[in-house]
Amino acid sequence: MTILGLLAGACTTASFLPQVLRTVRTGRATDISWGWLALFSTGVAGWLAYGLVKSDLAIALTNAITLALVITLVVLKAAQSRAGARSWSA
């Protein structure tokens, strides 16, 4: 059962990679909603906590990786927002 969970988690986590790589490559995160980032990261953090409490490797590991990817997007979007705010005030 753990193998199935790891495979399913790997697929959902890997599906998130193209968006992160595109955002890193283009340096643009304007199309990513702050609301979505907040809601999604809260859900992923909840699943990570659940996996840790249940000692479920598949849930904890895949959600830890996904949360790291979401945090990457948050950092990129925040950096872009700050850069955009500076350009508007100039």
DRENPA-3360 file (N, C-alpha, C; in nm, 2 decimals, always signed):
BEGIN
1 = MTILGLLA = +0.08/-0.12/+0.00/+0.00/+0.00/+0.00/+0.09/+0.13/+0.00 ~ +0.20/+0.12/+0.07/+0.29/+0.24/+0.07/+0.34/+0.27/-0.07 ~ +0.37/+0.16/-0.15/+0.42/+0.18/-0.28/+0.32/+0.25/-0.37 ~ +0.19/+0.21/-0.35/+0.08/+0.28/-0.43/+0.07/+0.43/-0.39 ~ +0.08/+0.45/-0.26/+0.07/+0.59/-0.21/+0.19/+0.67/-0.26 ~ +0.31/+0.61/-0.27/+0.43/+0.69/-0.32/+0.42/+0.71/-0.47 ~ +0.37/+0.62/-0.54/+0.35/+0.64/-0.69/+0.24/+0.74/-0.71 ~ +0.13/+0.74/-0.64/+0.03/+0.84/-0.66/+0.08/+0.98/-0.62;
9 = GACTTASF = +0.15/+0.99/-0.51/+0.20/+1.11/-0.46/+0.31/+1.17/-0.56 ~ +0.39/+1.08/-0.61/+0.50/+1.12/-0.71/+0.43/+1.18/-0.83 ~ +0.32/+1.12/-0.88/+0.25/+1.17/-1.00/+0.20/+1.31/-0.97 ~ +0.13/+1.33/-0.85/+0.07/+1.46/-0.83/+0.18/+1.57/-0.80 ~ +0.29/+1.53/-0.73/+0.40/+1.62/-0.71/+0.47/+1.65/-0.84 ~ +0.49/+1.55/-0.92/+0.56/+1.58/-1.05/+0.47/+1.67/-1.14 ~ +0.34/+1.66/-1.13/+0.25/+1.74/-1.21/+0.27/+1.89/-1.18 ~ +0.32/+1.92/-1.06/+0.34/+2.05/-1.02/+0.47/+2.11/-1.07;
17 = LPQVLRTV = +0.57/+2.03/-1.11/+0.70/+2.07/-1.15/+0.70/+2.16/-1.28 ~ +0.62/+2.13/-1.38/+0.62/+2.21/-1.50/+0.59/+2.36/-1.47 ~ +0.50/+2.38/-1.38/+0.46/+2.52/-1.34/+0.58/+2.59/-1.27 ~ +0.64/+2.52/-1.18/+0.75/+2.58/-1.11/+0.87/+2.61/-1.20 ~ +0.90/+2.51/-1.29/+1.01/+2.53/-1.38/+0.98/+2.64/-1.48 ~ +0.86/+2.65/-1.53/+0.82/+2.76/-1.62/+0.83/+2.90/-1.55 ~ +0.79/+2.90/-1.43/+0.80/+3.03/-1.35/+0.94/+3.07/-1.33 ~ +1.03/+2.97/-1.29/+1.17/+3.00/-1.27/+1.23/+3.04/-1.40;
25 = RTGRATDI = +1.20/+2.97/-1.51/+1.26/+3.00/-1.64/+1.22/+3.14/-1.70 ~ +1.09/+3.17/-1.69/+1.04/+3.30/-1.74/+1.05/+3.41/-1.64 ~ +1.06/+3.38/-1.51/+1.07/+3.49/-1.41/+0.94/+3.56/-1.40 ~ +0.83/+3.50/-1.45/+0.70/+3.56/-1.44/+0.60/+3.48/-1.35 ~ +0.54/+3.54/-1.26/+0.45/+3.47/-1.17/+0.31/+3.54/-1.16 ~ +0.29/+3.64/-1.25/+0.18/+3.72/-1.25/+0.04/+3.64/-1.26 ~ +0.05/+3.54/-1.34/-0.07/+3.46/-1.36/-0.11/+3.37/-1.24 ~ -0.03/+3.36/-1.14/-0.05/+3.27/-1.03/-0.12/+3.36/-0.92;
33 = SWGWLALF = -0.24/+3.31/-0.88/-0.32/+3.38/-0.78/-0.26/+3.37/-0.64 ~ -0.26/+3.48/-0.57/-0.22/+3.47/-0.43/-0.32/+3.39/-0.35 ~ -0.45/+3.40/-0.38/-0.55/+3.32/-0.31/-0.53/+3.17/-0.33 ~ -0.50/+3.13/-0.46/-0.47/+2.99/-0.49/-0.35/+2.94/-0.41 ~ -0.24/+3.02/-0.41/-0.12/+2.98/-0.34/-0.15/+2.97/-0.19 ~ -0.22/+3.06/-0.13/-0.26/+3.05/+0.01/-0.34/+2.92/+0.04 ~ -0.44/+2.90/-0.04/-0.53/+2.79/-0.02/-0.46/+2.66/-0.04 ~ -0.39/+2.65/-0.15/-0.32/+2.53/-0.19/-0.21/+2.49/-0.08;
41 = STGVAGWL = -0.13/+2.59/-0.04/-0.02/+2.56/+0.05/-0.08/+2.53/+0.19 ~ -0.20/+2.58/+0.23/-0.26/+2.54/+0.35/-0.30/+2.40/+0.34 ~ -0.36/+2.36/+0.23/-0.41/+2.22/+0.22/-0.29/+2.12/+0.22 ~ -0.18/+2.16/+0.15/-0.06/+2.07/+0.14/+0.00/+2.06/+0.28 ~ +0.01/+2.17/+0.35/+0.07/+2.17/+0.49/-0.02/+2.08/+0.58 ~ -0.15/+2.09/+0.56/-0.24/+2.00/+0.64/-0.22/+1.85/+0.61 ~ -0.20/+1.82/+0.48/-0.17/+1.68/+0.44/-0.04/+1.64/+0.49 ~ +0.06/+1.73/+0.49/+0.19/+1.70/+0.55/+0.18/+1.67/+0.70;
49 = AYGLVKSD = +0.11/+1.75/+0.77/+0.09/+1.73/+0.91/+0.02/+1.60/+0.94 ~ -0.09/+1.57/+0.86/-0.16/+1.44/+0.87/-0.07/+1.32/+0.85 ~ +0.01/+1.33/+0.74/+0.11/+1.22/+0.71/+0.21/+1.20/+0.83 ~ +0.25/+1.31/+0.89/+0.35/+1.30/+1.00/+0.28/+1.24/+1.12 ~ +0.16/+1.28/+1.15/+0.08/+1.23/+1.27/+0.05/+1.08/+1.25 ~ +0.02/+1.05/+1.13/-0.02/+0.90/+1.10/+0.11/+0.82/+1.07 ~ +0.23/+0.88/+1.07/+0.35/+0.81/+1.03/+0.34/+0.75/+0.89 ~ +0.28/+0.82/+0.80/+0.26/+0.76/+0.67/+0.36/+0.83/+0.58;
57 = LAIALTNA = +0.46/+0.75/+0.54/+0.57/+0.80/+0.46/+0.52/+0.86/+0.32 ~ +0.43/+0.79/+0.26/+0.39/+0.84/+0.13/+0.32/+0.98/+0.14 ~ +0.23/+0.99/+0.23/+0.16/+1.12/+0.25/+0.26/+1.23/+0.29 ~ +0.34/+1.20/+0.39/+0.43/+1.30/+0.44/+0.54/+1.34/+0.34 ~ +0.60/+1.25/+0.28/+0.71/+1.28/+0.19/+0.66/+1.36/+0.06 ~ +0.56/+1.31/+0.00/+0.51/+1.37/-0.12/+0.46/+1.51/-0.09 ~ +0.39/+1.53/+0.02/+0.34/+1.67/+0.05/+0.45/+1.76/+0.10 ~ +0.56/+1.71/+0.16/+0.67/+1.79/+0.20/+0.74/+1.84/+0.07;
65 = ITLALVIT = +0.75/+1.76/-0.03/+0.81/+1.80/-0.16/+0.72/+1.90/-0.23 ~ +0.59/+1.88/-0.23/+0.50/+1.97/-0.29/+0.50/+2.10/-0.22 ~ +0.51/+2.10/-0.09/+0.51/+2.23/-0.01/+0.64/+2.31/-0.05 ~ +0.75/+2.24/-0.06/+0.87/+2.31/-0.10/+0.86/+2.37/-0.24 ~ +0.79/+2.31/-0.33/+0.76/+2.36/-0.46/+0.67/+2.49/-0.46 ~ +0.57/+2.48/-0.37/+0.47/+2.59/-0.35/+0.55/+2.71/-0.29 ~ +0.63/+2.68/-0.19/+0.71/+2.79/-0.13/+0.80/+2.85/-0.23 ~ +0.85/+2.78/-0.33/+0.93/+2.83/-0.44/+0.85/+2.93/-0.52;
73 = LVVLKAAQ = +0.73/+2.89/-0.55/+0.64/+2.98/-0.62/+0.61/+3.11/-0.54 ~ +0.58/+3.09/-0.41/+0.55/+3.21/-0.33/+0.67/+3.31/-0.33 ~ +0.79/+3.25/-0.31/+0.91/+3.34/-0.31/+0.93/+3.41/-0.44 ~ +0.91/+3.34/-0.55/+0.92/+3.40/-0.69/+0.81/+3.51/-0.71 ~ +0.69/+3.48/-0.67/+0.58/+3.57/-0.69/+0.61/+3.70/-0.60 ~ +0.65/+3.68/-0.48/+0.67/+3.79/-0.39/+0.79/+3.88/-0.44 ~ +0.89/+3.81/-0.49/+1.00/+3.89/-0.55/+0.96/+3.97/-0.67 ~ +0.88/+3.91/-0.75/+0.82/+3.98/-0.87/+0.73/+4.09/-0.83;
81 = SRAGARSW = +0.65/+4.07/-0.73/+0.56/+4.17/-0.68/+0.64/+4.29/-0.63 ~ +0.74/+4.27/-0.55/+0.83/+4.37/-0.50/+0.89/+4.45/-0.61 ~ +0.94/+4.38/-0.71/+1.01/+4.44/-0.83/+0.91/+4.52/-0.90 ~ +0.79/+4.47/-0.92/+0.68/+4.55/-0.99/+0.64/+4.67/-0.91 ~ +0.64/+4.66/-0.78/+0.60/+4.78/-0.70/+0.70/+4.89/-0.71 ~ +0.83/+4.85/-0.72/+0.94/+4.95/-0.73/+0.93/+5.01/-0.87 ~ +0.90/+4.94/-0.97/+0.90/+5.00/-1.11/+0.78/+5.10/-1.12 ~ +0.67/+5.07/-1.05/+0.55/+5.16/-1.05/+0.58/+5.29/-0.98;
89 = SA = +0.66/+5.28/-0.88/+0.69/+5.40/-0.80/+0.80/+5.49/-0.86 ~ +0.87/+5.43/-0.96/+0.98/+5.51/-1.02/+0.93/+5.61/-1.12;
% end
